[in-house]
Amino acid sequence: MPLPPRNNIPHLRDALDYPTPPASLPPSPLLTLAPPSRHSSPDIALCRPKANLPSYEAKRKATTDPPSGSPKRIKHSPPTPEQTDEAPAPPAKRIVPFPEKPAVIEERNGEIEFRVVNNDGRRESTIILTGLKCIFQKQLPKMPKDYIARLVYDRTHLSIAIVKHPLEVVGGITYRPFDKGQFAEIVFCAISSDQQVKGYGAHLMSHLKDYVKATSKVMHFLTYADNYAIGYFKKQGFTKEITLEKSRWMGYIKDYEGGTIMQCSMVPKIRYLESGRMLLKQKECANAKIMAVSKSYEVHSPPAQWAKGELKPIDPLTIPAIKDSGWSPVMDELARAPRHGPNYNALLHLLNDMQNNSNAWPFQQPVNKDEVLDYYDVIKEPMDLATMEEKHEKDLYPNPEDFIRDAKLIFDNCRKYNNESTPYAKAANRLERYMWQRIREIPEWSREPRCENIIPVLAGPKTTANSSSLFNLLLGTAPLCRFVAMADTTNQHNSSPQQGVARNNDPALDIAHEHQHPHLHHSAHGAHPDNIVYTSGTTDEKPSDFFTPSALDDKHKLAAKGGDYDYEVEKATRSSSDPDVIEGDNKTKPWYSPSSLYRKYRLLVHIFIGCLFTGWWIASVVVHRKDKNWIIPFLFWLAIMIRLITLHIPITVVTKPMHWVWKNTGTRIANLIPEKMRTPAAGFLVIAVMIVGSFASDESEDNTRANRAVSLFGLLVFIAGFWATSRHRSKIVWHTVIVGMLLQFVIALFVLRTTAGYDIFNFISELARLLLGFAKDGVAFLTTPDTANLTWFLITVIPAIIFFVSIVQLLYYCGVLQWFIGKFAVFFFWSMRVSGAEAVVASASPFIGQGESAMLIKPFVPHLTMAEIHQVMCSGFATIAGSVLVAYIGMGLNPQALISSCVMSIPASLAFSKLRYPETEETLTAGRVVVPDDDEHKPANALHAFANGAWLGLKIAGMIVSTLLCIIALLSLVDGLLTWWGRYINLDGDYDLTLELILGYLFYPIAFLLGVSREGKDLLLVGRLIGVKIITNEFVAFSSLVDKDPKSPYHTLSPRSRVIATYALCGFGNIGSLGTQIGVLSQISPGRSGDVSRVAVSALVTGVFSTLSSASVAGLVIVDQAKFSSGS
């Protein structure tokens, strides 16, 4: 819309003071409109009443003088005998006043005024826009502040503000007019929280309509409303029916998921500022008509005999009128019987909540067969929420099971027809989780045994109970109805309370803030009729950057001071100027497109893939029938076939019998143990397993039972030390600790003792070596083949890092990495009883590193508890990333030892962190595993993802090279200074005073507790490596360990000491990583930077000892030391 010239925007009063309303306005039976008087308020036209109606001018004085006809309390007494013979006096009629809104009165009294401004450079305009910006930023805490400021100050936008003197802004509307399409989009609308419930919102909207209509060609408003905002917009004349042609607004207003687009079309003949007065007059006239025919104002005195004494019961049938009506006690009982069954109201609330959920948009109505041609060919039993509503109204759901069965049918149909990566399947998964969460909140359905009938039987492929865990035998079983497994993407919150922890005052845990997501927010307060609805809309840029500070961070700052954080309701819209607006996201694809063909023939495609890999597997078995290489192809074939089968057959076909067997065996055995004895019994059982697994094997070289006993003693010392220094010893969940140590030991046994475990990890190691070879081909192309064969670190290691990071980004784009991490996380989540965020980070750390793993839970970082922050940082310190793993293999370290150490450190970090910093608060991700999608920065295609990975790998490689260069130079400088200083006290020769020498003696006891061989100088040398790793980084320590120089002191290490040192150094636990993690988490959530800094040192120490515990366990179980020794 071409804006008025700068410094020449018409004043609101001038714009609205047009001469007369159109003469063609049909006369109203109640009012006639007259042109505004020049002697009256210039921005409010007077309403001339007819002669038979009371004057409106008298009505305007209602705020100071009560009207003469105002209602008064009339005292009535029983009639006297003299009064009974007289004619009854006419009853007094009550007059109900209809006062004006405070906003109208304040404007008339000059207390407020309405101003239209834009960024025209004038001082007053800038002050008003700044006030509006501050109100919008406060009332819309989820919107980025720079995004709000950019739109408010955008010169293509106009704002109408409510201004008090002197220039105090209390509310306003920012909108963008589109003159060619004759419509405008509301961008922001907000009233200050301390000025609401005064009618400002309605009066502001009336001013906006009259101003826009008088100064432009715009005759329509468009905006989006959430479920709570619809009522407000309806009162302001908006409707869900969009009569404006799509060609006029398509491409400017984009469909927003979860929002309802609404339109308001203005009538040229109506002046909206007069609508309030018109409504008042209509109410008065309607009330007068009602009073003329109604006798509700009459007061009837009770019968005279009621005042004579005690009243006797009256038989209703003795009253002739009741007897003639045919009434009987049986009829009365039938009339009082409920219309619906006992579950009707609960199911109605559940259905309404599901319909109002932001993920219900694909399931509201039946699928249109004209738009989706093959849907009813694939889905034979369709179901949707509208059909469920009809069935519910007809009382076709006598029990909750029938209702949930239909709801499950909706979700199963969606997943059957749509691929898992589509927004429809994701919406189905999220809505299903929300349904189970709501079911658990209904007390009548959450108790045994009904819960067993509802949740396990109807849970479906995405829902499993927690009764089949092996570890329930150790620590007891949990109620079957309490847990429903959740593993996919979601933004919904768990509101069910957790036992044993304090209630967290984070508003995200409040049920009133359910279904919150980055743009559209709901609140229980939103149902208030006077609340103003806030909107965000048009922009030419993306609404936020990658690291956007969360407005929820202020909550944690206030909580530390004992304050409360106030969360306002907001309603936000999708940007109408996004690059993908014009193209659209939901166009119907042609039948010959690959996705359409896949959906139609997916069963045949999956059968073909299954046959292809089955033939390949049979051929591999025939070829390798006489050697041990059959295990890897078999596992690969088995994984593919299980995945293909579960795409069509629910996994519950297998899990239900397993649950039944476990419930009737393991659970019953566990219940025989008294509850107080279960934890000690589980602890002794794990210790017994460790003793038997450690000492049953034969001795070899220096791998004696005495050394194994030292390793076991050291592990117990580590556990006891962390228990003694725990922040809350009474809050320790021993289930997590015991299961974590058991898992660590079982993984070590599988890798270091079994042939199958060795073959699997050896296969993974061979893949890593092949990856190095592929990277070498790239180096040979850029340089020469001779250069690629050089053993320089810069030539062999750095290119492999770059190539590996690119592969990781490609796998992440395809969803393979998220799926793998999600399955890992689900296992640790249910077995160790940690929160979903902790399980995801712990599972992802060995694959993508300490900083990137925290990015997986970026939406939840502002809500993490102190214990969760401690655990997230500890997981990063306890393992290494896949990118540097390839580098270490290129340096000559044993790949099986490195990979197994990373996996073993996952349960160890969870166990030691919960031992050092137990959970004492309610967590946001309790009861679910969440791996959110990064839709904001998702690559356009696979090539884009691979290119982004190459650039990221280059940055990581550059950081490693520069860090190593500086750290090694710094170490040389420190050693030179120490040596120079030591020579003056005769510390030279074979015992030069160096940093390694000092650290070797400091960590000598640690090396002893790990079970390092006590022959020669192994204890001192391993202690040095551990100290160098903590002070500098593991790169420097590993480079010393694999040094092949015969003069190197580490060349003489025994195989056992080499294996233990490899495990002990395999982690990011160093001072440099401490700064990295603080920086990453503080950048994700600046408001939690103080909390991150408070637990950082504790998390570093815990992560280091988690890695050392893996070394102790490796010292317990390793037998063939030469096979696993580094640099061999």
N, C-alpha and C positions, 0 to 999 in steps of 0.2 A: 504494500500500500504506500503510495507516495505521501510522506508525512508533511504536515504543515511546515512552513519555513521555521528555522530556528528562531527562538525568541519571539515567535508569533503564534504559539499554540493558544487557541481561544480559551478564555477562562470558563470554568464549568458553569458559572451563573449566566454568563453571556450566551454560552452555547445552548442552554436549556430554556432561555427566556424568549422563545419564539412567540409570535403574536397570538394566534388562536388555534384551537384544535380544529380539525376538518369538520365542515358543516354536515358532511354525510354520516356522521356518527349517529347510529340509531338511538332514539331516546330510551333511556332506562326507566323502568317502572318505579325505580326508587330515587334516581338522581338525574339531574341534568347538568352537563358540564358547561362552564362559562370560561371565557378567556381570563387569564390571570390579571388581577388588578395591579396597576403600577404602584399603588400605595401599599400593597402587601409584600410578603417575602418574594423576592424576584425569582427564586428557584422553586417555588411551590405554587402551583395554580390552585385557586380556591374552588371548592365544590359547592355550588349553589343549591341548597335544598329546596324542595317544593314547600308550599305554604303550610301543608298539614304535617310537616316533619319538624322536630325541634332544631333550633339553629346549631350549626356546627361550631360557630365561634364560641358559644357557651361551653361546648364540649372541650375546647382547647384549654379551658381554665381548670380542668379536672385535677391538675397536679397540685393546685394551691387551695381551691375551695371545693369541697364535695358538693355534688349536685343535690338539688332540693329533693329529688326523687330517689336518693340513694337508699338502699335497703336498711331497715331498722328492725331490731329484735322486738317482737310483739309478745307481750306476756298474756297468756290466756288462762282463765280460771274456770272451774266448773260452773255451768249456768245456774242461776238461782231460780226459784219458782216464778218470780216476777218476770224473769227474762224469757222463760220458756213460752209464755203466751204472746210475747211480742214478736213482730216480724224480725227475722234474723238480719243483722246488719251486713251490708255487702262486704265481702272479704277484701282485705288490703292487698293490692298487687305489688309484688316485688319487682323493682327495676334493677336489672343487671348492667353495671357500667362496663364499657370496653375502653380502657385507657390506652393512650398512645404509647408507643415504645419510647424508652429513654433516649434512643438515638435521635428521634424526630424532635423531641423537646430540647435536647442539647443543641441541635443545629439551629432551631428557632431562637434559642436564647444566645446564640453566638459563641457557645462554648467549644464547638467543633466546626470544621469546615471541610469540604471535599475539594481536593486539588488534583488536576491532571498535569503530569509532568513527564518529561523524558530527559535524556542526557543531552541537554542543549547548552551546557556550559555555564548557565547562570548559578549564582551562589545558592539561592533558595532551592532550586531544583536539585542541586548536588546534595544539600542537607537532607531534603525529603527522601531522595533515592537512597542515601546512606541509611536513614532510619528504616526504610522498607527492607533494605538488604539485611540489616541486623535482625529485624523481626522474622523474616523468612529463614535466616540461618538458625535462629533459636527454635522456631516452631517446626522446622524441618531438619532434625538432627541427622537423619540418614543421608541427606543430600550433600554432596561435596560443597564446601563453602565457596571455592573458586567458581564452581559451576553456577551457583546462585548469583554471585556477584557479576559474572559475565553476562547473564541474561538481564539482570536488572539494569545494568549500565549500557546494554546494547541499544543503539539508537534506532533499531527497527522495532523496538518494543515501547509501549506506552504503559504508564502506571497511573492509577487513580488512588489517592491516599487520603485517609482520615487524619486530619491534622488538628491538634490542640495547640493553643497558644502557650509558649512561643515556639512554633515549629516542632512540636512534639508529635511524632508519628505513632499512632496506635493501631494501624492496620491498613490494608490496601490490597489492590489487585494489580498484577502485571499481566498484560495480554499482548498478543501480536495480531494485528489486523491484516487480512489478506483482501485488499480492495477489489482485485479482479474477480475473486470467487465470491465476494460479498459475504464473507464470514470471518470470524476471529476466533482464535484459540486462546483460552485462558491458560496462563503459564504458572503463576503463583497466586494464591489467595490465602491470606492469613490475618487474624486479629490477635493482638497481644493477649497472652493468657490471663492477665489481670484486668482486661477490659471486655471480656466475653459476657454473654447472657444479657446484653443490653440492646439487642436488635441491630447492632452495627452491621452484621453480615447481610441481612436482608436489605437494609437501607443502602448499603454500599453497592449491592448488585443493582438496585433500582437506579441509582445515580449512573452506574456504568452503562446500563441499557439506554437511558435517555441521552447520555452524552454521545455514545457511539452512533446512535440513530440520528442525532442532530448534526454530527460533524463529518460523517462518512457515508459510504454506500453500504456499509455492513448492516445486514439484517438478521444474521444468524450467529449463534455461539456454539462452538463444539468443545467438549472436554471429556475426560474419562473420570469415572467414579468407581470407587470400590463398593463393597456391599453395604457399608455403613454410610457412605456418602450419597447414595442414591436418594434417600429420603430428603436430605437437604436440597439437592438439586431439583427434585420434584416440586418442592415448595417454592422454588425460584422460577418455575415455569419450564424446567428442562424435562425432556421425555426420552425414553429409550428408542422410540421410533425415529429413525433418521430419514427425514423427507428430502434432505438436500442431496442433489445428484452426486454420485460418487466421483464423477469426472471433475467436479469442482474442488473437492478436497482430498481425493486420493493422491498420495504422493506427498502431501503436507501433514496429514494426520495419519499415523500408522497404528494399526491394531496393536493393542497392548495386552499381553497375556495376563489374565486375572482381573482386568479392568473392564468396565462397561462404558462404551461411548454413549454420550447423551447430547442432545441438541436442544437449543432454545431458539425459536423463531419469533422475532419481535413483530408486533402489529403496528403499522405506521400510525393508526388512529388513536393509539393509547399512549398516555403519558404515565410512565410506570411509577413516578414519584407520587402520583395521586392514587395508586392502587391500594396503598395502606389505608388512606382515608375512605376510599370507596368500600373497602372491606369492613371498616368500622361501621359505616352507615348501613351496609347490608345486614350486619349482625344485629344492629339496633332494630331495623325494620323486621327482620326475621323473628327476633325476640318478641316484638310487639304482636306479630301475627300469632305466635305460639301462646302468648298470654291471653289473647282474645278467645281462644278455643280450649285452652287447657285449664284444669282446675287444680293443678299441682300446688298452687299457692294457697289454697284453702286449708284452714286448720280445723279439724273436727275434734270436738271434745269427747272424752271417753264417756260411756254410759254412766248414768247416775248411780246404779247399783254397785259399781266397782268401788265406790268410796264408802260403802256401808260395812265392810268387813272382809273376812277371808273368802277368797273365790274358790268355787268348786270346779273340778274338771268338767269340760263340756264335751259331750259326744258329738262329733262332727255330723253324724247322720240325723241328729235332731234338728239341725238347721235346714229348713225347707229348700233353700237354694242349692245347698250342697247335695241334698238327697235327690233333687230333681235332675242334677247334672249327671247322675249315674256313678258318682265317685264311690270307691270302696277301698278298704285297706290294702287289698291285693293289688289294685291298680296303682296305689301310691308306692308300694314296694317296687313294682315293675318300673314306674317312672323314675325312681331314684337309682335304679341299677345303672351301672356305667355302660356307655354306648360301645366302648371298645374293650379289648383285652387288657390284662395287667401290664403288658410290655408296650402298649401303643405309644404312650408319651415318651418313653425312653428311646424307642426306635424312631419316633418323629424328630426328636432332638438330634439323634445321630445322623439321620438323613439330611436334616437341614445343615448341620455342620459340614457334612461331606459336600453338599451342593454349594456351600459358601466358601469352601476351601479353594485356594488359588490354583490348585492342580486339577480341579474338576472340570475345566473348560472343555476337554475333548469328549466328556461323557454325559453332558447335560441332556442331549436329545438323541434320538436314534440316528444312525448313520444314513445319510442321503444316498440312495443307490444311484441317483443320477450323477453324483459327483465322484463316488467311489464305485466303479462299475463291478468289480469282482469281489466286493466285500462279502456279500451274502452267498457267494460260491464257496468261500473259505470258512466263514462263520455260520454255522447251522443253527445256533441257539443265541441270537443276539439279546443284549440287555443294556439298559442305560438308566440313568438316574430318574428321568421323567417317567419311564415305565414303572420303576420301583415306587415312585410317589403314587401313581395310580393304584398299584396293587396294595400299597399301605392304606390308602383311603378306603379300599374295599375290604379291609381286614383280612387280607390274604397272607399275612405274616403272623400266625398264632404264636410263634416262638422266635427267639433271636437267631436260631440256627438257620431257619428258612431265609431270613433277611440277609444274613451274612453269606449264604450260599449264592444268592443272586448278585450280591456285591462282588464276590470272588469271580463270578462269571464275567462281569464287566472287565476286571483286570486280566483274567486269563485270555479272554477274547482279544484284548488289546495287544498283549504280548505275543499271542499266536499270529496275529496279522502283521504286526509292525516289528521291525528290527529293534534290538535292544538299545541301539544308539540314537533312535529317533526321539524327538521330544514327547511323542504320544506314549511310548513305553516308559520313559522316565516319569512322566506325569502319573501313569498307572502305578508304578512302584511307590512313588511318594504318597499318593492318595491312599494306597493300601496300608502303608505304614501308619499314616494318620488315623485310619479307621481302627487298626488294632490298638493304637494308643488310646483312642477315645473309649474303646471297649474296656480296656483295663481300668479306666477311671470310673466306670459304673460299678458301684459296690456289689449290687446284686449279681453281676456277671463275673466279678473278679474272684469270687470265693469258690472253693472246691465244693461239689464236683462239677458244677456247671462250666467252670472255666476249662476243665479238661475236655468237656464236650465241644466247646466252641473253638478254642484256639488251636490245639494240635490237629484236630480232625480237618478243619477247614483252612489251615494255614497256607497250604499250597506250596509251590516250589520255592518261593522267596522267604518262607517263614519256617523256622525250626524251633523246637523247644530246647531248653538247656538241661534236659534231664539225662542226656546220653554222654555226658563228659566223663572220662575215666577218673577225673580228679574229684568227682562228687563222692566216690568211694573213700577218698582220703579225708575229705573235710565235710562230708555230709551233703545231702541233696537240698536243692532249693525248690520251692513250689513251682510246679509245672506252668502255672498260669502267669508267673511273674515275668517270664522272658519271652520275647519274640525277636528272633535274629533279624538284623537290618544291615544290609550290605549293598549300598549303591550311593547315588548322589541324592542329597536332600538338603533343604534349608529349614526343615521344621524342627521343633524343639520338644524335648522330653520334659513333661511337667510332673510326672509321677515322682513322689518323694523317694529318696534313697535311705536305707536303714543304716544307722551307725555314724552318720555324718550330720553336721550342722546345716540348717537351712541357709542356702546362699541367697543373698539379697540382690543378686543380679536380676534386673527386670526381664532379661531374656528367658529366665526360668519361670516367669509368671504366666499362668494360663491366659491371662488377659492379653498377652503379647504373642499368642500363638500365630503360626504361619507367617512370621515376619521374613521378608527377603529384601534385597537391596533397594527396591524401588517402591513397592506397594506395601503399606503397613496398615494393620487393623488394630483396634483397641476396643475394649469394652466401653470406654468413654465415648467412642464414636457414635453410639446410638443416641446420645443426647440431642434433642431437636435444635438446641441453640448453638451447638458447636459449629465452628467454622471449618470448612474442608480446605485442605491445602493441596495445591497442585504444582507440578513441575512439568515443563514441556519443551518448547521449541529451542533448538540450538543447532549451530552449524558444526559443532565439534562433539567429540565423545564426552559423555558426562563425567568421566573420572579417569585418572591415571592409574598405573599399576599399583603403586603404593599410595593408596588414599587413606589418610588418617581417619579412623573410625570415630564418630561422635560419641560412641559408647565408652570411649576411653575416659571421658570426664567422670563417669560413674565410679571408676576405681579410685580416682584421685579424691573424690568426695567421700568415698567409703572409708578411706584411711583417716579422715578427719571427723568421722561420725555423721556426715551429712547424708541427705537423701537426694537422689537424682530424679528430676522430673522429666518424664517422657511424654511428649505431645503426640496427638494423632496427626498423621499426614496421609495425603493421597497424592500419588505421583503418577506421571504419565511418561510413556516412552517418548524419546526425542523424535520429533517429526521431521528432522532434517538429517537423520542418520544416512550413511551412504547406501544402505540396503533398503531404503524406504520405497523407492520407486519400483525396484525389481520385485519386491515382495518375497515372502518366505514360504508361503503355503499354496503356491500355484499347483494345480493338478498336473502331474507328470503324464506324458503320453504312455500308452500301453507298451510300447516297444522300448522304453527306457530300461536300463539294467536293473534299477531298483524295483520297477513295476514287475518285470519278468521274474525277478528273484522272489518277490512276495507271492506271486502266483504259483511258481514252480519250486518253491524252497524245499519241499520234501524230496523231489526228484534230484535237486542239486545236492542235498545232503546225502542221499543214498549213493550218488555217483562219487562224492568225495570219500565216503566210508569204504566203498568197494575199492577205490584206487589205493588208499592207504592200507587196507587189509591185504591186498595183493602184494604190496611192497613189503609188508611185514612178514608174510608167509615166505616170500623169496629170501628175505634176510635170515629167517630162521633156518631155511634149507642150506644156505651158503655157510652160515656160522654155527651149524649144529654141533660141531666138535670143539668149539672154543667158548669163551665166556662173554663174547660180545653180543649175545642175544638179548641181554637184559635192557640195554639202552633202546634198541628199536621197539622192544615190547612196551616199555613204559611210554615211549613217544606215541605209539599206536593206541595204547590204552587211554591216554589223555585225550587224544582227538576223538575217539569213539565215545567216550563218556560225555564230552562236550556236545557232540552231535545228537546223542540220544536225549540228553536233558533239554535240548531245544524243543522237543516234542513230547516227552514223557516227564511228568513231575518227579523230582528227586525223592519225594516222599514215598514213592513206591518202595524204595530201598530203606529210607530212614525210619519209616513207621515200624517195620518189623524189628529194626535194630533198637528203637526206643522201647518197644514192648519187651524184648528180651532183656535189655539192661534194667528196665524197671522191675522186672520180676526176678532178677538175679542180683546185680550189683547194688541196686538201691536197697533191697531188703537186707543184704549183708551189712551195708553201711548203717542202716537203722538199728542194727543189733548193738552197735557201739554207743555207749552213753555220749550225749552231746558234748560234755565237758572233756571227754577223753579223745575226741576225734582228732583235734589238732596235735596233741602229743603223739598219738598213735601214728598219724600221717608223717610227722617229723622223724620218728624212729624208723618207720618203714622206708623213707627215702635214704636215711643214713645206712640202713641195712643193705639197700640196693647198691649204694655206692661202695660199701665195703666189699660185698660179694663181687661186683663188677670190676673192682680195682685189684683185688688180691687173688682172684681165682686163676689168673693167667700166669704163665711161667715167667721167670726172670730172664733178662737178657742184658749183657754188658753192664752199664751203670744204671739200667732201669730195674733196680732192685726193689723189693718190697719195702725196704727201709726208706728209700727215696719217695716211694708212693705214699708211705705213711706221713712223711713230712709234707707232701703236697696236700693230703687230706687235712692234716693239722692246720696248715696255713689257710685253707679254705674256711675252716671253722673259726679261725682267729679273725678273718675278714668279716664274717657274718656277726660274730660277737662284738667286734669293734663298732660296726655300724648300728647294732642294736643299742649299745651303750651310749652312742652319740646321737641317737634318734631324737627328733624334735618332739614327737608324741609317741612314746613307747606304748601307751595304752590304746592307741588308735591303729597300731600295726595290724594289717590284714595278713595273717600268717599263711593263708591259702595262697596268696600271690607269691610270697617268698618261697614256700616249700615247692609249689609247682614250678616256679622259675628255675630253681636249682635242679629239680628232677629233669625238666626238659633239657637243660644245658648238658647234664650228664648223659641222657639218652642220645642226644645228637652226637656227642663225642664218641660214644660207644658205636653208633651206627657208622660214623665216618672212619674211625681209627681202628675198629676191631672187625667189622664185617666186610666181606668181599663185595657185596652189593653196594654198600655205602661208598667203599673206595672206588668202585667202577663208576658210580654216578658222578662223584666229585672229580674223578679223573677225566671223565667225558667233558664236564664243564671246563676243566683246566685246559684240555686240548682245544676247545672252542676259543678260549682266551688266547692261546698260542697262535691259532689260525688267524685270529683278529690282528695280532701283531704282524703276521706275515702280510695280510692285506694292506695294512698301513705302510709296510715297507715297500709295497708295489707303488703306492702313491709317491713316496720319497724318491724312489728310483726314477719315476717319470719327471719329477721336478728337478732332480740333480742327475746322478749317474748311478748305475747298478753298484759300482764299487763304493760310492758314498753311502748308499743304503745299507751296505754290509758292515759299515764301521760300528764299533761298539760304544760310541759316544752316547751319553745320556740324552743329549739334544737330538740325536738322530734316531735312536731306538725307542725312546720312551715318549717324548713329546708328540710325535705324529700319531702314535697309538691312542693317546688321550683325546686328541681332537677327533679322530675317527670314532672312538667309542662314544663320546658325548653326542655326536651326530646320530649314531644308531639309537641311543637312548631317547632322543627327542622324537625320532621317527616312530619308535615303539609306543611312546607316550601319545603321539597323535593318533595312532591306530587303536589305542585303548588297551593294548596288550599289557603294558606295564601297570596301568591302574587295576586291571583285572587281577593280575598276579599279586600286587600289593594288597588288594582288597581281600583275597583269599587268605593270604598270610595273616593279615590283621584280624580277620574273623576268628582264625584259630587261636591266636594269642588272646584275643578279646574274651572269648568264652571260656578258655581254659584257665586264664589267670585273673579274671574278674577285674579288668582295668577299664577305663573309659574308652570310647571309640577313638577320640583324638589321640590318646596315648598309644593305642594299638596301631593306628595308621602310621604315626611318626616312627615308632620303633621298627615296624616292618619295612618302612621305606628307606630308612637311614643307610643300610648296607648297599642299596642299589643306586640312590641318587644323591646321597650326601646329607650333611647336617643342615645347611641352609635351605636346600631345595625341599627336603622332607618337611620342614616347617611351613613351606609355602603350600603344601597340600591341605593344610587346615587353616589357611589364612582367614576365612570368615569367622572362625571360632577363637582365634587368638585373643581378641579383646575380652572374651568370656572365660578364659582358662583360669582355673584355680591356681594357687601358689604351688600346690603339689604337682599339678599337671605341667606347669611351666618348668619345674624342676625335672620332671620326667622327660619332657621334650628335649631339654638341653642335655640331659644325661645320655639319652639314646644317641644323640649326635656325637658326643665325646667317646662313646664306647666302641664304635665301629668306624670303618673307613668307607669311602664311596667307591662305586664301581669304576669311576674314571681313573682314580689313582690305583685301584686294584690291578688294572692292566699295566700300569707303570711299574708296580712292584714285581709283577710276574716277569716283565721285561728285564728287570734288574737281576733276576736269577733266584728269586725267592720261591719257595714251594707253593704252587697254587692251591693244592688241596688244603694245606694248613691255613692259608689266608682265607679261603672261602668258608671253610668250616668255622674259623674263628669269628667271622662276621655273623654267621647264623647263630652260633652259640651265644654271642654277646647280646642278641635280642632279648631272650628271656632273662639273661643276667642283669641287663640294665633295668628292666622292669622290676625285678626282685630287689635289687640293691637300692633303687630309687624309692620304692615303697617302704623299704626298711629304714632309710635315712630320713625321708620326708613323707610320712603317711598322709593319706587323704583325710581331711577333716571337714570339707565343705561338700555341698551338693554340686555335682558336675553337670554341665550342659549336655554332653554327649554320652551320658550314662545310658546304657540300654541300646546302643546302636553304633555301627561302624560307618563312618562318613568319609568319602573321598570326593569332594566337590569338584565340578568341572570348572575350568578357567575359560568360560565362554568369551570373556572380554579380550583375551589375547590368543585365541585359538588360531593356528595357522590356516591359510586358505586351502592348502592341499598338502600331500605328502612331501612334495619337492620343497615347498616353503618350510615345512617343519625340519627337513634335513638341512636346508641352508641355515636356518636359525640355529640348529645344533652345531653346525660347523663354526659359526661365529661365537657361540657360547663356549665351545671347546677351545677355540683360539684364546679367548679371554682367560679361561681356567689355566691353560698351558702357560700363558704369559705370566700369570700370577705365580704359578709354581716356580718357573724359571727365575723370576726376579726375587722371589722370597728365598729360594735356595742360595742364590748368589749372595744376597745380603746377609743371610743368617750364617752361612759358612765363613764369610769374611769377618763377621762380628765375632764368631767363636775363635777364629784365629787371633783376632785382636785381643780378646779377653785372655786367651791362653798365653799370648806373648806378654801381656802385662803381669799375669800371675807368675809366669816363669821368671821374668826379670825381678819381680819382688821376692820370689822364693830363693833365688841364688844368693841373696844376701844372708840367708839363714841356712845355707848349705842344703837346700831342697833342689837338687839338680841331678843330672846323670840319668839313671834308670827311673828315678822317681821325681821327674819334673813336676812342679806344682802347676796343675792344669785344672780346668773346669771338670773334665772327665774324671780326674782322680778324686776330686772333692765329691762329686755326685756318686761315684762308685762306692765310697764309704758310707754316704748317707743312705743309699738304697741297698746296702749290703743285707740288712735284715729282710727286706722285701724279697730279694733274690733267694735267700735261704728258705723263706716260707713258701715260695713257689715250687720248691723241690728241685732246684738246680743242682747239678752234680757238684759234689764238694771236692772233687779232684782238681788239682792245679789252682788256677786263678779264675775259674769259671764264675764263682759267686761275685767276685769283684767286677769282672768284665760285664756280666749281665746287669749288675746294679748300675754300672756306668751307662749302658745302653738305655735302661729305663729312665735314668735321670736326664740324659740327653734328649730323649723323646719328649719328656714333659717340659723341659726348659725351652727347647727349640721346636722340633717336630719329628714325626716318625720317618720322614724322608732322610734326614741326616742320620738317624739311628740305623735305619735299614742299610744305607750306603756303607756304614762302617761294618755291619754284620756280614755283608756279602763281599767285602773287600777280599780279593783273591791274591793280594800281595803276600808272599810268604813271610814278610817281615811284620805283617799286621798282627797285633796281639789276639785279635778275634779269630785268626785262622786256626788257632789251636783249640777252639771250643769243642766239647764233646757233642755227639749227635743229640743226646738228651737236652743239653743246655741250648743247642741251636733251635730245637723244636719249641722249647718253652719260651725262649727269647722271641721267636717269630710270633707266637700267640700273644705274648705280653706287649709287643710293640704295635700290634694290629689295631690301632684306634687313633682317633683324632684328639685324644686327651692331652692337649698342650696349651701353653699360655696364649699362643697365637690364635688358636681356634676359639679360645675364650672371648677374645675381642670380636671374632667373626660372628659368633652366635649372638652376642649382645647386640651387635650392629644390625643383624638380620631381623631379629625379633622386635627390636625397638623401631625399625623402619616399618615393619608390618603394622605394629600397633604402638604408636608413640606414647599413648597414655599408660602403657604397661612397662615402660622402660625402667622405672624405679623398681618394680617387682622383679623384673628380669635381672637387674644388677644385684638385688639382694640375695638371690638364690644361685647366682652364677658360679661362685667359687665352690659352694657345696656340690653343685651339679658336676663341676669339673672333677673334683675328688672322687665323687661317686662313679662317674664314667671311667676314670682311670682304673679304679679297683674292679669295676665290672669286667674290663678287659683283662686285668690280672687274674680274676677268678677263672676266666676261660683258659688261661695258661696253667693254673693249678689243676683244673679238670683234665687238660691234655696230659699233664704229668702223671695223672692217676691212671689213665687208660691206654696210653700209647705203648705199643709193643715193638713193632718194626720201626725203630728210630731212623735208620738209614734211609728209609723210603720217604720220610717226611722232613728230614733235616734240610735247612735252608742252604742254598748254595752248593748242594751236593751234586 
